[in-house]
Amino acid sequence: MKIAKNIQNIAREVLNNESRALAHLATLINNDFEQCVQAILAGKGRVVVTGIGKSAIIAQKIVATLNSTGTPSMYMHAADAIHGDLGMIRDEDIIICVSKSGQTPEIKVLVPILKRRGSKLVALVSNTQSYLAQQADFVLNATIGEEACPNNLAPTTSTTAHLALGDALAVALLELRNFSSEDFARFHPGGTLGKQLYLKVEDIFVRHLLPVVRPDAPLQEVILEISSKRLGATAVMSEHHELVGIITDGDLRRMLQKEIDIRQVKAAAIMTRTPVTIDQSEFAVKALELMQYKSITQLVVMKGRELAGFIHLHDLLKEGIV
């Protein structure tokens, strides 16, 4: 138990160290950060993010976040840059160099080359007195007190700070671009998240073999309609083609628990008169939320005032919405 307690304490110390660093980071946001954001917004090129070692990994994540939130970006490894990859940079691009020390040999070689090209240079750095910071047009200050590593060596708190500052940059750009959930969906069409943002009821509901009975339909007809269409329910339509109710498998089971003459039962007697409906133009995720709220497994789909079909929980499961 003592060992377990020590392990837990170690984890807490790491998290406390990094949370303190992030809280301090918020106090370091200044005019350089604002001017950097404005320069990216006004720029006609891309944001190229570079680094080496652990900073290179952080640079890749920043690029991914920028791209997914509407800021065209590209990753360039600092070592590869001086061996040919500089060819990917255009004059109008803005370069962000990620480095804890700002003094690594690769950065010192790369920076003068970028300056000669006339590229705007941003230093995302933990040492504001470093060579990189002194040469940059904008400094994103990621100064930390110490690493979470007990030897103050392994990049831990510093990489967390760099990552968080990259997120702050991306979100600031996102908000100033008025980047909406619809825009986000265009960049994330795959996976559960993307489908929640763009997939609509009309894309997945069952259109064919629509089960429908009249209010005066006998029980046998109701059962045959539900069974043959394999949707676990049937709509009840008036002679004027208006939706007046729904009968589900559950309604049938509840009816059989009562002492009644089933030979005399008509659809109107067992139907739910206020069926839960959803318009086909709504997002599929809204259909899921409605099912969960009402504790049901299917919804009647409408096209305006017209019956269009049914959507079942299984349809949403197949699409990966859940």
N, C-alpha and C positions, 0 to 999 in steps of 0.2 A: 504493500500500500504506500510505503514511503516513496518508492520509485515512481509509482503512478502519480503521486502528488507532485513530485519534482518535474515530471514531464508536463503536467498541466501548468505548473508555474512558468516553465520555460515558454510554453505556447502563449500564455497570457502576457509575459514580458515582451515577446516579439510583437504581438498585436497592439499592446499599449504603446510601445516605442513607435510603431508605424502610425498609429492614430494621432499621437502627439505631433509627429512630423507633418501629417496632412493638415492638422489644425493650424500649425505655424505657416504652412505653405499658403493658406488663404490670406495671411497678412502680407505676403510678398507680392501679391498681384498689384501691378502698377501701370504707368503709362506705356511702358514697353510692351506689355501684354496687349493692351488696347490697340496700340499702333500696329502691332503684328497682325492682329485680327483684321484691322482695316486694310492693311496692305494685301492680305490674302483675298479679301472680298473684292478689292479694286483690281487685283491682278488678272491678267488674261491667260496665264499659264497654269501649271499644276504646282502642287506642293510636293517637293522631293524630300523625303526624310532619310537621314543617314546616321550611321553609328557603327561601333565595333564592339565585339564581345557581347556582354549582357545588354548593352545599350542598343545593339543591332536588333536584338529580339524585341525590345520595347519599341524601337522605331517601326518594326513590322506591324505591331499591334496598332500603333497610332495611325499608320497608313490605312489599315483595315477599317478603323473607326471613321476616319475622315471620308474615305470612299463611300461607306455605307450611309453617311449622313449628308451627302451632297457636295463634298469638296474633293474634286479629282486629285488623286495623290499617287505617289509611286515610291517604292523603297529602293535605296541604293546602298550597298555595303561600302563602308568607307575604304576598306582595303582594295576592293575590286574597282572602285572609282578611279584610282590612280593607275589602274592597269587596263583601261579601255572603257569602263562603264560610264565615264564622263560624257560619252557620246549620246547618252540618253537624255541629257539635260538640255533644255532650250533656254534661250536668253531671258524669256519672260517668266521662267519658273522661279519659285521661292524655295530656298533650301533651308531645312531645319536640321541642324547637327545636334544629336543627342549624346551627351558625354557627362560623366560624373566629374572628372578632373578637368576636362577641357584642355588637357596637356598631352594626350596620347600622340605618338609619332605619326600615325596615319592622319590624324586630324591636322597636325601641324603642316603636313605636306599638302593636304587637300585644300585647306582654307585659302592660301594665297592664289591657288589656281582658280577657285571659285570667285575670288575678289577681282581677279584680272578679267574674268568673263563678264563682270558687271552684275552678277546674280545677287539678289537680296539674300542676306544670310541671317538666320535666326539661331541663336545658341540656347538650347535647352540644357542647362548646365547647373551643377551644384557648387561650382567655384566661380564666383563672379569676378575674381581677380585673375582668372586663367587667360591663357593666350587666346582661346576660342572666344571667350566673352569679350575681350578687348577688341577683337577684330569684327565682331558681329554688328549688324545694323540694329537688331533687337535682341534683348536678353530675357529669356523666360527663366526666372530665378527659382531654382529647385534646391536651394540650400537646406541641408539637414544638420542636426546636431551630431548624430552618430548612427552607424549601421546597427541593425538588430543583432548582427553577428557579434558574439562576445569578444572576438578579437578585433572588431571594428574593421574587418577586411572584406568579407563576402558581400557583394552588392545585394542588399535586401531592402532596407528603408529607402535608399537612394533610387532604386529601380521603381519602387512603389510610388515615390514622389514624382518621378518622371512620367510614369503611366498616368497618374491622376492629373497632372498638368496637361498631358496630351488630351485627356478626356475633357478638361475644362476648355481647351482650345476648340475641340470639335463641337462641343455643345454651344459655345458662344457663336460659332459660325452657323450652326444649325438654326439657332433662334433668329439671328440677323437675316438669314436667307428665307425665313418663314417656311422652313422645311416641315411639311405636314406628314401625317401618318400615311396618306395616299402616296406621297413621294417616297417614303420609306418602303412601302410595299413594292414599288416599282424596282427597287434595288434588292429586295428580298423575296422573290417569287417562290423560292423553294422552302421546304420545311414547314413545320407547324406555324411558326411566327408569320411567314409570308402568307399562308393560306388564311389565317385569321384576318389578315389585313386586306385581302383582295377577293377571296372566294365568296360568291353570293349564293343564295338559296336556289336561284334559277339555274345555277351551274350543276347542281347535284340532285335536286328532288326528282322523285319518280313521276314521270309524265305519262307513261303508258299503262294500260290495264287499270285505269282509274276506277276504284270500287265505289259504286253509287247505288243507292236504293231509294224508293219513295217512302214517305212516312207510313203509308198503309201496307207496306210489304210485309208478308208473313215471316215468322221467325226462320223457317226453313230457307227462304230466299236470302235473308240476311246472312245466315251461316254460310251458305254456298258462295255468296259474293265475297265475304271476307276470306274464305278458304281459297277460292280460285284466284284471287288477285294477290294473295300472299303478302299483304301489308299489315295484317293484324288489326285492321279497322276498315270501316266503310263510311263514306259521307252519306248524309241523308239530304236529298234534294226535294224541294217542293215542285209542284207541277209547273210553276213559273220559273223553274231553274234557279231558285234561290237556296243557298245553304241554310238549312234549318237545324242541323244537328250532326252528331257523329256517334257511331257505335263501335266500341273496341272489344277485343277479346275479354278484357276485364269486365265490361258491362255484361257480357253473356254469362260469365262465371257468377257474377253477383246475382243475376236474374235467376239462375238455376238453384241458388241457395234459398229462394223464396218458395212458399207453397202456392204456386199458381198453375193454371192450366196452360202449358206452353203452346198448345195447339191454337189458343186464342190470342197469343201475343203478337202485336204488330210493332214495327220499327219505332213508331212514335212513342210507344210506351217505355222503351228502354234506352232511347238515345239521350245523349247529353245535349241539351238545347243551346248551350253557349260554348261551342267548341273553341279551343284556343287556335288562333290562326296567325299566319305570318305572310307578308307580301313577298312575292318571289324576288323583288328587287333588294330585299334586305341582305345584309351580310350573314353568311352561314354561322359565324360565331354568335350572332344575336339569337339565332334559332336554338343553339346549344344553351345559351344563358336562360332563354325562356323555358326550355324543357326542364332545366335544373330547378328553376324557380317554382314551376308548377308541378314538379315531380311526375312528369309524364315522359313517354318515349317517342311520341310522334306529334307532328303538327300538321294541320290543314294548310296547304299553300294556296294563296289567292293571287290572282292577277287583277288588281283593282278590286272589283266586286264579283269577279268570276272565279269559280273553283278551277284551280290549275292542277292540283295533285296533293301528294303527301311527302313530307320529309321525316325520316325516321332517325333515331339516334344511331342506328347502325350505319346509315349513310355518312354521318359525320365521323364515325370511327374509321370507316374505310378511307376517308379523305385525310385522316390524321389531324383533324381539328381538335380532338380531345387530347 
